[in-house]
Amino acid sequence: MIEDMTERSMESPEGTVMVVESTPVETDLPDRIEEPAKLLRIASMTRSMLEEVRTATLDEEGRVRLRAVFDASLEQLHNVLTDDLRAELTEVFVPLDSEIPTQAELRVAQAQLIGWLEGLFNGIHAAIMTQQMAARSQLKQIMSSKQPDDRADAAGGLYL
């Protein structure tokens, strides 16, 4: 979350005091993903499965097993994603229709899922970078607005 920093001056018996207040600013970022480690494990497993399927020829039983693992992965993803991301995944993902999918169907479905997950991770990374840049900008504004009249304090201060 990004905080909006506002400054105001107040008069006190000791002189002018600069007060910095921060208030949270809502951003356009989706809700937080509650279990990012689980999301990364699912993505890693799906990528590994796709690599294995690319090099191996699967018989009917292997394709049924792979579909079961794939369906379980999708279910687990639905459990860790936010409502917005869950809706997006459901909207763009075409489920496997046949009970025993072909190798080509499995490859396409897994590649689609991996592509979507990589897009999700890139989006999360971009959001984090945007937040960091905004925070740096706010800090820079605060630092540049401070008065350089602190030289007397730096030279000797109030200590005798």
N, CA, C and O atoms as a DFTB+ gen file, in Angstrom:
640 C
 N C O
     1  1       0.845      -1.158       0.000
     2  2       0.000       0.000       0.000
     3  2       0.892       1.223       0.000
     4  3       1.923       1.239       0.673
     5  1       0.518       2.228      -0.731
     6  2       1.258       3.470      -0.811
     7  2       0.639       4.438       0.172
     8  3      -0.581       4.487       0.326
     9  1       1.488       5.210       0.837
    10  2       0.976       6.194       1.770
    11  2       1.152       7.574       1.184
    12  3       2.166       7.861       0.548
    13  1       0.174       8.429       1.395
    14  2       0.227       9.804       0.953
    15  2       0.807      10.626       2.093
    16  3       0.235      10.674       3.182
    17  1       1.936      11.269       1.847
    18  2       2.595      12.061       2.872
    19  2       2.186      13.520       2.700
    20  3       2.302      14.068       1.604
    21  1       1.712      14.150       3.760
    22  2       1.374      15.565       3.739
    23  2       2.143      16.253       4.854
    24  3       2.349      15.693       5.931
    25  1       2.558      17.470       4.575
    26  2       3.305      18.226       5.558
    27  2       2.515      19.467       5.926
    28  3       1.767      20.012       5.114
    29  1       2.695      19.901       7.159
    30  2       2.120      21.162       7.587
    31  2       2.998      21.711       8.694
    32  3       3.647      20.961       9.423
    33  1       3.009      23.026       8.811
    34  2       3.795      23.681       9.845
    35  2       2.892      24.045      10.994
    36  3       1.737      24.423      10.799
    37  1       3.426      23.930      12.201
    38  2       2.683      24.309      13.402
    39  2       3.568      25.212      14.243
    40  3       4.780      25.012      14.330
    41  1       2.960      26.187      14.846
    42  2       3.678      27.049      15.770
    43  2       3.597      26.445      17.161
    44  3       2.531      26.012      17.599
    45  1       4.717      26.419      17.846
    46  2       4.754      25.944      19.219
    47  2       5.614      26.906      20.027
    48  3       6.282      27.759      19.442
    49  1       5.622      26.797      21.351
    50  2       6.452      27.703      22.154
    51  2       7.936      27.619      21.792
    52  3       8.664      28.595      21.967
    53  1       8.392      26.483      21.295
    54  2       9.800      26.316      20.927
    55  2      10.105      26.851      19.535
    56  3      11.280      26.976      19.187
    57  1       9.104      27.170      18.727
    58  2       9.305      27.658      17.363
    59  2       8.419      26.913      16.392
    60  3       7.448      26.266      16.781
    61  1       8.768      27.014      15.122
    62  2       7.991      26.355      14.095
    63  2       8.373      24.879      14.026
    64  3       9.555      24.534      14.001
    65  1       7.364      24.014      13.995
    66  2       7.576      22.570      13.938
    67  2       6.967      22.051      12.651
    68  3       5.831      22.387      12.316
    69  1       7.723      21.229      11.926
    70  2       7.224      20.616      10.702
    71  2       6.598      19.271      11.084
    72  3       7.261      18.432      11.694
    73  1       5.334      19.064      10.729
    74  2       4.626      17.833      11.041
    75  2       4.384      17.086       9.730
    76  3       3.849      17.655       8.778
    77  1       4.775      15.816       9.680
    78  2       4.544      14.972       8.507
    79  2       3.506      13.947       8.888
    80  3       3.687      13.193       9.844
    81  1       2.405      13.913       8.135
    82  2       1.350      12.938       8.384
    83  2       1.261      12.015       7.185
    84  3       1.447      12.447       6.048
    85  1       0.979      10.754       7.435
    86  2       0.818       9.811       6.329
    87  2      -0.544       9.155       6.444
    88  3      -0.995       8.777       7.526
    89  1      -1.185       9.032       5.287
    90  2      -2.468       8.353       5.223
    91  2      -2.413       7.361       4.085
    92  3      -1.841       7.670       3.039
    93  1      -2.988       6.174       4.247
    94  2      -2.949       5.172       3.183
    95  2      -3.724       5.636       1.962
    96  3      -4.784       6.252       2.071
    97  1      -3.167       5.326       0.793
    98  2      -3.819       5.631      -0.471
    99  2      -4.165       4.322      -1.145
   100  3      -3.298       3.464      -1.310
   101  1      -5.406       4.154      -1.535
   102  2      -5.809       2.938      -2.240
   103  2      -5.235       2.964      -3.644
   104  3      -5.280       3.995      -4.315
   105  1      -4.706       1.861      -4.087
   106  2      -4.174       1.743      -5.434
   107  2      -5.088       0.837      -6.244
   108  3      -6.042       0.265      -5.716
   109  1      -4.788       0.712      -7.532
   110  2      -5.597      -0.127      -8.407
   111  2      -5.139      -1.579      -8.381
   112  3      -5.515      -2.358      -9.257
   113  1      -4.338      -1.953      -7.396
   114  2      -3.836      -3.315      -7.324
   115  2      -4.917      -4.252      -6.815
   116  3      -5.716      -3.871      -5.959
   117  1      -4.949      -5.473      -7.333
   118  2      -5.943      -6.424      -6.828
   119  2      -5.628      -6.818      -5.391
   120  3      -4.564      -6.501      -4.860
   121  1      -6.570      -7.510      -4.781
   122  2      -6.351      -7.991      -3.415
   123  2      -5.083      -8.825      -3.363
   124  3      -4.603      -9.327      -4.380
   125  1      -4.565      -8.958      -2.185
   126  2      -3.332      -9.721      -2.017
   127  2      -3.574     -11.219      -2.198
   128  3      -4.653     -11.735      -1.908
   129  1      -2.551     -11.889      -2.680
   130  2      -2.566     -13.345      -2.771
   131  2      -2.102     -13.843      -1.416
   132  3      -0.997     -13.524      -0.978
   133  1      -2.934     -14.617      -0.758
   134  2      -2.668     -15.020       0.615
   135  2      -1.546     -16.055       0.740
   136  3      -0.847     -16.086       1.752
   137  1      -1.370     -16.892      -0.266
   138  2      -0.361     -17.949      -0.184
   139  2       0.551     -17.917      -1.407
   140  3       0.441     -18.780      -2.278
   141  1       1.454     -16.930      -1.484
   142  2       2.308     -16.841      -2.674
   143  2       3.242     -18.036      -2.839
   144  3       3.543     -18.426      -3.968
   145  1       3.703     -18.619      -1.747
   146  2       4.590     -19.782      -1.851
   147  2       3.867     -20.960      -2.508
   148  3       4.447     -21.673      -3.326
   149  1       2.615     -21.155      -2.149
   150  2       1.832     -22.236      -2.751
   151  2       1.633     -21.964      -4.234
   152  3       1.710     -22.886      -5.047
   153  1       1.380     -20.728      -4.593
   154  2       1.218     -20.351      -5.994
   155  2       2.496     -20.650      -6.780
   156  3       2.435     -21.171      -7.893
   157  1       3.639     -20.322      -6.207
   158  2       4.911     -20.596      -6.876
   159  2       5.171     -22.091      -7.011
   160  3       5.699     -22.535      -8.031
   161  1       4.808     -22.874      -5.992
   162  2       4.989     -24.334      -6.082
   163  2       4.132     -24.923      -7.194
   164  3       4.595     -25.775      -7.952
   165  1       2.891     -24.475      -7.294
   166  2       1.995     -24.978      -8.345
   167  2       2.542     -24.617      -9.717
   168  3       2.536     -25.441     -10.631
   169  1       3.016     -23.385      -9.860
   170  2       3.572     -22.955     -11.142
   171  2       4.803     -23.763     -11.512
   172  3       4.972     -24.156     -12.666
   173  1       5.662     -24.010     -10.531
   174  2       6.871     -24.797     -10.783
   175  2       6.525     -26.232     -11.175
   176  3       7.120     -26.789     -12.098
   177  1       5.563     -26.823     -10.474
   178  2       5.146     -28.191     -10.785
   179  2       4.539     -28.263     -12.191
   180  3       4.815     -29.198     -12.942
   181  1       3.718     -27.281     -12.540
   182  2       3.080     -27.272     -13.861
   183  2       4.125     -27.142     -14.957
   184  3       4.033     -27.809     -15.987
   185  1       5.123     -26.284     -14.740
   186  2       6.207     -26.126     -15.717
   187  2       6.974     -27.447     -15.878
   188  3       7.290     -27.851     -16.997
   189  1       7.264     -28.102     -14.775
   190  2       7.981     -29.384     -14.835
   191  2       7.164     -30.440     -15.575
   192  3       7.707     -31.213     -16.364
   193  1       5.867     -30.468     -15.319
   194  2       4.999     -31.435     -16.011
   195  2       5.006     -31.170     -17.515
   196  3       5.057     -32.112     -18.306
   197  1       4.957     -29.912     -17.915
   198  2       4.962     -29.583     -19.338
   199  2       6.266     -30.030     -19.986
   200  3       6.256     -30.574     -21.090
   201  1       7.383     -29.805     -19.310
   202  2       8.673     -30.246     -19.844
   203  2       8.710     -31.762     -20.002
   204  3       9.227     -32.275     -20.995
   205  1       8.166     -32.470     -19.031
   206  2       8.148     -33.935     -19.086
   207  2       7.265     -34.429     -20.233
   208  3       7.630     -35.366     -20.943
   209  1       6.115     -33.804     -20.408
   210  2       5.186     -34.221     -21.466
   211  2       5.769     -33.941     -22.844
   212  3       5.490     -34.671     -23.795
   213  1       6.564     -32.904     -22.958
   214  2       7.179     -32.577     -24.258
   215  2       8.125     -33.673     -24.728
   216  3       8.246     -33.921     -25.928
   217  1       8.798     -34.332     -23.780
   218  2       9.814     -35.318     -24.152
   219  2       9.334     -36.759     -24.074
   220  3       9.994     -37.654     -24.602
   221  1       8.215     -36.999     -23.436
   222  2       7.751     -38.380     -23.243
   223  2       6.497     -38.647     -24.066
   224  3       5.687     -37.755     -24.321
   225  1       6.368     -39.894     -24.468
   226  2       5.141     -40.339     -25.109
   227  2       4.305     -41.013     -24.027
   228  3       4.746     -41.960     -23.375
   229  1       3.078     -40.496     -23.851
   230  2       2.234     -41.016     -22.785
   231  2       1.187     -41.975     -23.334
   232  3       0.561     -41.713     -24.361
   233  1       1.011     -43.073     -22.645
   234  2      -0.073     -43.979     -23.003
   235  2      -1.375     -43.422     -22.419
   236  3      -1.390     -42.345     -21.822
   237  1      -2.440     -44.156     -22.597
   238  2      -3.758     -43.698     -22.144
   239  2      -3.791     -43.485     -20.633
   240  3      -4.327     -42.482     -20.162
   241  1      -3.230     -44.410     -19.878
   242  2      -3.223     -44.283     -18.423
   243  2      -2.397     -43.075     -17.974
   244  3      -2.764     -42.389     -17.020
   245  1      -1.296     -42.820     -18.653
   246  2      -0.453     -41.669     -18.328
   247  2      -1.182     -40.356     -18.582
   248  3      -1.067     -39.414     -17.798
   249  1      -1.933     -40.294     -19.685
   250  2      -2.690     -39.078     -19.998
   251  2      -3.817     -38.855     -18.992
   252  3      -4.105     -37.716     -18.625
   253  1      -4.462     -39.949     -18.540
   254  2      -5.521     -39.826     -17.524
   255  2      -4.911     -39.312     -16.223
   256  3      -5.472     -38.431     -15.571
   257  1      -3.765     -39.866     -15.854
   258  2      -3.100     -39.428     -14.615
   259  2      -2.672     -37.971     -14.724
   260  3      -2.857     -37.200     -13.782
   261  1      -2.111     -37.593     -15.841
   262  2      -1.667     -36.218     -16.039
   263  2      -2.842     -35.245     -15.990
   264  3      -2.725     -34.145     -15.450
   265  1      -3.957     -35.651     -16.550
   266  2      -5.141     -34.798     -16.483
   267  2      -5.608     -34.639     -15.035
   268  3      -6.004     -33.545     -14.631
   269  1      -5.566     -35.710     -14.256
   270  2      -5.974     -35.630     -12.845
   271  2      -5.068     -34.667     -12.075
   272  3      -5.549     -33.869     -11.270
   273  1      -3.769     -34.742     -12.321
   274  2      -2.826     -33.836     -11.659
   275  2      -3.087     -32.402     -12.116
   276  3      -3.062     -31.473     -11.309
   277  1      -3.332     -32.233     -13.383
   278  2      -3.604     -30.909     -13.948
   279  2      -4.877     -30.307     -13.349
   280  3      -4.896     -29.139     -12.961
   281  1      -5.940     -31.113     -13.277
   282  2      -7.197     -30.641     -12.682
   283  2      -7.017     -30.279     -11.207
   284  3      -7.566     -29.284     -10.735
   285  1      -6.238     -31.100     -10.479
   286  2      -5.970     -30.796      -9.064
   287  2      -5.177     -29.499      -8.935
   288  3      -5.405     -28.721      -8.008
   289  1      -4.252     -29.264      -9.855
   290  2      -3.478     -28.012      -9.840
   291  2      -4.387     -26.810     -10.043
   292  3      -4.253     -25.797      -9.357
   293  1      -5.307     -26.927     -10.982
   294  2      -6.254     -25.834     -11.217
   295  2      -7.116     -25.573      -9.981
   296  3      -7.376     -24.424      -9.623
   297  1      -7.549     -26.641      -9.346
   298  2      -8.370     -26.486      -8.138
   299  2      -7.581     -25.784      -7.035
   300  3      -8.108     -24.905      -6.352
   301  1      -6.318     -26.173      -6.863
   302  2      -5.479     -25.533      -5.859
   303  2      -5.244     -24.058      -6.189
   304  3      -5.218     -23.215      -5.293
   305  1      -5.075     -23.753      -7.464
   306  2      -4.921     -22.354      -7.877
   307  2      -6.158     -21.549      -7.513
   308  3      -6.054     -20.431      -7.007
   309  1      -7.314     -22.113      -7.770
   310  2      -8.566     -21.418      -7.441
   311  2      -8.661     -21.124      -5.943
   312  3      -9.281     -20.139      -5.541
   313  1      -8.051     -21.974      -5.120
   314  2      -8.094     -21.769      -3.675
   315  2      -7.181     -20.646      -3.197
   316  3      -7.462     -20.033      -2.167
   317  1      -6.089     -20.359      -3.921
   318  2      -5.138     -19.341      -3.458
   319  2      -5.281     -18.003      -4.165
   320  3      -4.737     -17.000      -3.702
   321  1      -6.003     -17.973      -5.277
   322  2      -6.144     -16.725      -6.023
   323  2      -7.229     -15.837      -5.427
   324  3      -8.145     -16.312      -4.756
   325  1      -7.108     -14.549      -5.684
   326  2      -8.147     -13.608      -5.278
   327  2      -9.353     -13.794      -6.199
   328  3      -9.259     -14.460      -7.231
   329  1     -10.463     -13.212      -5.826
   330  2     -11.680     -13.346      -6.636
   331  2     -11.472     -12.832      -8.057
   332  3     -11.910     -13.466      -9.016
   333  1     -10.806     -11.687      -8.197
   334  2     -10.563     -11.109      -9.525
   335  2      -9.707     -12.027     -10.387
   336  3     -10.009     -12.254     -11.558
   337  1      -8.639     -12.554      -9.798
   338  2      -7.742     -13.430     -10.555
   339  2      -8.405     -14.765     -10.869
   340  3      -8.201     -15.323     -11.948
   341  1      -9.187     -15.272      -9.945
   342  2      -9.924     -16.522     -10.173
   343  2     -10.887     -16.349     -11.351
   344  3     -10.987     -17.223     -12.212
   345  1     -11.587     -15.224     -11.380
   346  2     -12.521     -14.952     -12.482
   347  2     -11.773     -14.833     -13.808
   348  3     -12.237     -15.328     -14.835
   349  1     -10.618     -14.176     -13.781
   350  2      -9.826     -14.036     -15.004
   351  2      -9.351     -15.392     -15.509
   352  3      -9.432     -15.676     -16.704
   353  1      -8.858     -16.224     -14.605
   354  2      -8.387     -17.556     -15.001
   355  2      -9.527     -18.373     -15.600
   356  3      -9.357     -19.025     -16.630
   357  1     -10.676     -18.335     -14.957
   358  2     -11.836     -19.074     -15.446
   359  2     -12.267     -18.562     -16.818
   360  3     -12.676     -19.339     -17.680
   361  1     -12.173     -17.267     -17.007
   362  2     -12.602     -16.640     -18.265
   363  2     -11.694     -17.008     -19.435
   364  3     -12.178     -17.244     -20.542
   365  1     -10.387     -17.059     -19.200
   366  2      -9.457     -17.296     -20.309
   367  2      -9.095     -18.756     -20.506
   368  3      -8.600     -19.131     -21.569
   369  1      -9.331     -19.580     -19.508
   370  2      -8.905     -20.966     -19.605
   371  2     -10.005     -21.843     -20.186
   372  3     -11.150     -21.803     -19.734
   373  1      -9.648     -22.631     -21.187
   374  2     -10.581     -23.577     -21.797
   375  2     -10.338     -24.941     -21.154
   376  3      -9.260     -25.511     -21.321
   377  1     -11.310     -25.470     -20.427
   378  2     -11.101     -26.755     -19.742
   379  2     -10.984     -27.910     -20.731
   380  3     -11.450     -27.828     -21.867
   381  1     -10.352     -28.982     -20.273
   382  2     -10.240     -30.194     -21.084
   383  2     -11.586     -30.904     -21.070
   384  3     -12.123     -31.209     -20.005
   385  1     -12.127     -31.167     -22.252
   386  2     -13.459     -31.767     -22.350
   387  2     -13.456     -33.284     -22.269
   388  3     -14.281     -33.877     -21.574
   389  1     -12.543     -33.899     -22.969
   390  2     -12.572     -35.357     -23.040
   391  2     -12.011     -35.985     -21.762
   392  3     -11.163     -35.410     -21.080
   393  1     -12.510     -37.171     -21.467
   394  2     -12.070     -37.905     -20.280
   395  2     -10.601     -38.301     -20.411
   396  3      -9.846     -38.271     -19.439
   397  1     -10.211     -38.672     -21.632
   398  2      -8.826     -39.044     -21.892
   399  2      -8.291     -38.077     -22.956
   400  3      -8.470     -38.315     -24.150
   401  1      -7.638     -36.993     -22.531
   402  2      -7.154     -36.004     -23.497
   403  2      -5.959     -36.538     -24.287
   404  3      -5.244     -37.434     -23.838
   405  1      -5.769     -35.982     -25.440
   406  2      -4.598     -36.335     -26.241
   407  2      -3.384     -35.623     -25.667
   408  3      -3.514     -34.706     -24.855
   409  1      -2.209     -36.050     -26.093
   410  2      -0.993     -35.377     -25.641
   411  2      -0.995     -33.918     -26.088
   412  3      -0.563     -33.034     -25.347
   413  1      -1.477     -33.676     -27.286
   414  2      -1.506     -32.303     -27.797
   415  2      -2.423     -31.428     -26.941
   416  3      -2.079     -30.284     -26.644
   417  1      -3.589     -31.952     -26.542
   418  2      -4.502     -31.189     -25.687
   419  2      -3.853     -30.871     -24.344
   420  3      -3.977     -29.759     -23.833
   421  1      -3.166     -31.852     -23.784
   422  2      -2.493     -31.631     -22.513
   423  2      -1.393     -30.584     -22.632
   424  3      -1.255     -29.720     -21.766
   425  1      -0.617     -30.659     -23.696
   426  2       0.458     -29.680     -23.903
   427  2      -0.088     -28.263     -24.040
   428  3       0.443     -27.324     -23.446
   429  1      -1.147     -28.116     -24.823
   430  2      -1.738     -26.787     -25.015
   431  2      -2.297     -26.256     -23.700
   432  3      -2.086     -25.091     -23.364
   433  1      -3.004     -27.094     -22.959
   434  2      -3.599     -26.656     -21.695
   435  2      -2.515     -26.248     -20.694
   436  3      -2.639     -25.225     -20.020
   437  1      -1.466     -27.042     -20.603
   438  2      -0.394     -26.705     -19.670
   439  2       0.364     -25.460     -20.107
   440  3       0.705     -24.620     -19.274
   441  1       0.630     -25.332     -21.393
   442  2       1.315     -24.138     -21.885
   443  2       0.476     -22.888     -21.620
   444  3       1.010     -21.839     -21.258
   445  1      -0.824     -23.006     -21.802
   446  2      -1.718     -21.878     -21.532
   447  2      -1.659     -21.499     -20.054
   448  3      -1.577     -20.317     -19.717
   449  1      -1.700     -22.484     -19.183
   450  2      -1.657     -22.224     -17.747
   451  2      -0.314     -21.608     -17.346
   452  3      -0.282     -20.654     -16.568
   453  1       0.767     -22.129     -17.856
   454  2       2.085     -21.590     -17.536
   455  2       2.200     -20.154     -18.046
   456  3       2.730     -19.289     -17.348
   457  1       1.715     -19.902     -19.239
   458  2       1.730     -18.538     -19.779
   459  2       0.947     -17.580     -18.905
   460  3       1.390     -16.458     -18.658
   461  1      -0.217     -18.014     -18.432
   462  2      -1.037     -17.159     -17.580
   463  2      -0.333     -16.897     -16.247
   464  3      -0.330     -15.770     -15.752
   465  1       0.258     -17.937     -15.673
   466  2       0.976     -17.771     -14.403
   467  2       2.175     -16.836     -14.563
   468  3       2.425     -16.002     -13.693
   469  1       2.913     -16.962     -15.657
   470  2       4.049     -16.066     -15.876
   471  2       3.568     -14.625     -16.038
   472  3       4.215     -13.695     -15.556
   473  1       2.440     -14.440     -16.711
   474  2       1.860     -13.103     -16.812
   475  2       1.464     -12.566     -15.443
   476  3       1.662     -11.386     -15.154
   477  1       0.908     -13.426     -14.606
   478  2       0.546     -13.033     -13.245
   479  2       1.782     -12.603     -12.464
   480  3       1.764     -11.566     -11.803
   481  1       2.858     -13.390     -12.533
   482  2       4.080     -13.051     -11.806
   483  2       4.682     -11.751     -12.330
   484  3       5.168     -10.936     -11.547
   485  1       4.655     -11.551     -13.640
   486  2       5.153     -10.294     -14.207
   487  2       4.310      -9.113     -13.739
   488  3       4.843      -8.038     -13.464
   489  1       3.003      -9.308     -13.648
   490  2       2.119      -8.244     -13.160
   491  2       2.393      -7.917     -11.704
   492  3       2.405      -6.746     -11.323
   493  1       2.613      -8.933     -10.891
   494  2       2.938      -8.717      -9.477
   495  2       4.260      -7.962      -9.367
   496  3       4.383      -7.023      -8.581
   497  1       5.237      -8.375     -10.153
   498  2       6.546      -7.714     -10.135
   499  2       6.420      -6.243     -10.548
   500  3       7.022      -5.367      -9.927
   501  1       5.643      -5.979     -11.589
   502  2       5.442      -4.594     -12.042
   503  2       4.743      -3.761     -10.975
   504  3       5.086      -2.595     -10.779
   505  1       3.768      -4.344     -10.283
   506  2       3.065      -3.616      -9.216
   507  2       4.011      -3.287      -8.072
   508  3       3.954      -2.188      -7.520
   509  1       4.875      -4.220      -7.711
   510  2       5.841      -3.971      -6.645
   511  2       6.802      -2.864      -7.048
   512  3       7.100      -1.977      -6.248
   513  1       7.288      -2.911      -8.279
   514  2       8.207      -1.876      -8.750
   515  2       7.520      -0.503      -8.760
   516  3       8.142       0.497      -8.402
   517  1       6.265      -0.448      -9.160
   518  2       5.524       0.808      -9.165
   519  2       5.386       1.351      -7.746
   520  3       5.567       2.548      -7.520
   521  1       5.072       0.491      -6.803
   522  2       4.964       0.920      -5.408
   523  2       6.299       1.447      -4.886
   524  3       6.340       2.470      -4.202
   525  1       7.378       0.759      -5.203
   526  2       8.688       1.193      -4.737
   527  2       9.063       2.548      -5.337
   528  3       9.605       3.409      -4.644
   529  1       8.776       2.733      -6.610
   530  2       9.086       4.010      -7.257
   531  2       8.264       5.142      -6.649
   532  3       8.782       6.239      -6.442
   533  1       6.993       4.888      -6.362
   534  2       6.145       5.906      -5.748
   535  2       6.635       6.240      -4.344
   536  3       6.651       7.407      -3.954
   537  1       7.033       5.229      -3.586
   538  2       7.539       5.467      -2.238
   539  2       8.832       6.264      -2.276
   540  3       9.024       7.167      -1.462
   541  1       9.721       5.945      -3.209
   542  2      10.978       6.704      -3.348
   543  2      10.693       8.151      -3.715
   544  3      11.314       9.070      -3.181
   545  1       9.766       8.346      -4.614
   546  2       9.397       9.702      -5.026
   547  2       8.848      10.498      -3.846
   548  3       9.202      11.663      -3.663
   549  1       7.991       9.877      -3.050
   550  2       7.442      10.558      -1.877
   551  2       8.541      10.889      -0.877
   552  3       8.546      11.981      -0.308
   553  1       9.461       9.977      -0.656
   554  2      10.562      10.216       0.272
   555  2      11.446      11.346      -0.232
   556  3      11.888      12.189       0.548
   557  1      11.702      11.362      -1.522
   558  2      12.516      12.418      -2.115
   559  2      11.844      13.779      -1.950
   560  3      12.510      14.767      -1.642
   561  1      10.526      13.833      -2.154
   562  2       9.789      15.082      -1.971
   563  2       9.879      15.553      -0.530
   564  3      10.078      16.741      -0.278
   565  1       9.736      14.646       0.407
   566  2       9.807      15.004       1.828
   567  2      11.208      15.517       2.166
   568  3      11.364      16.533       2.843
   569  1      12.215      14.803       1.686
   570  2      13.586      15.195       1.994
   571  2      13.943      16.540       1.371
   572  3      14.655      17.331       1.990
   573  1      13.467      16.815       0.169
   574  2      13.804      18.074      -0.498
   575  2      13.022      19.254       0.079
   576  3      13.433      20.401      -0.096
   577  1      11.920      19.000       0.753
   578  2      11.123      20.092       1.303
   579  2      11.572      20.516       2.692
   580  3      11.110      21.532       3.213
   581  1      12.466      19.749       3.291
   582  2      12.969      20.128       4.621
   583  2      13.847      21.363       4.497
   584  3      14.543      21.542       3.498
   585  1      13.810      22.208       5.512
   586  2      14.578      23.450       5.536
   587  2      16.041      23.137       5.858
   588  3      16.314      22.321       6.738
   589  1      16.984      23.773       5.158
   590  2      18.408      23.548       5.454
   591  2      18.912      24.414       6.609
   592  3      20.120      24.624       6.717
   593  1      18.050      24.913       7.459
   594  2      18.447      25.769       8.569
   595  2      18.876      24.967       9.792
   596  3      18.909      25.506      10.899
   597  1      19.193      23.741       9.621
   598  2      19.614      22.891      10.727
   599  2      21.122      22.970      10.950
   600  3      21.671      22.171      11.709
   601  1      21.808      23.926      10.296
   602  2      23.258      24.034      10.416
   603  2      23.686      24.354      11.842
   604  3      24.707      23.847      12.308
   605  1      22.926      25.182      12.535
   606  2      23.284      25.537      13.899
   607  2      23.217      24.313      14.797
   608  3      24.082      24.127      15.652
   609  1      22.221      23.492      14.619
   610  2      22.105      22.288      15.422
   611  2      23.242      21.317      15.125
   612  3      23.750      20.649      16.026
   613  1      23.641      21.243      13.849
   614  2      24.701      20.319      13.468
   615  2      26.040      20.769      14.021
   616  3      26.875      19.933      14.363
   617  1      26.267      22.100      14.119
   618  2      27.558      22.612      14.579
   619  2      27.734      22.425      16.078
   620  3      28.805      22.012      16.523
   621  1      26.733      22.712      16.843
   622  2      26.917      22.607      18.281
   623  2      25.690      22.088      18.974
   624  3      25.778      21.497      20.050
   625  1      24.557      22.301      18.374
   626  2      23.311      21.828      18.938
   627  2      22.983      22.527      20.228
   628  3      23.490      23.615      20.497
   629  1      22.158      21.928      21.010
   630  2      21.716      22.479      22.280
   631  2      22.581      21.983      23.434
   632  3      22.373      22.376      24.582
   633  1      23.539      21.130      23.133
   634  2      24.386      20.571      24.186
   635  2      25.530      21.511      24.486
   636  3      26.113      22.082      23.565
   637  1      25.863      21.685      25.735
   638  2      26.972      22.552      26.138
   639  2      28.069      21.779      26.796
   640  3      29.079      22.359      27.197
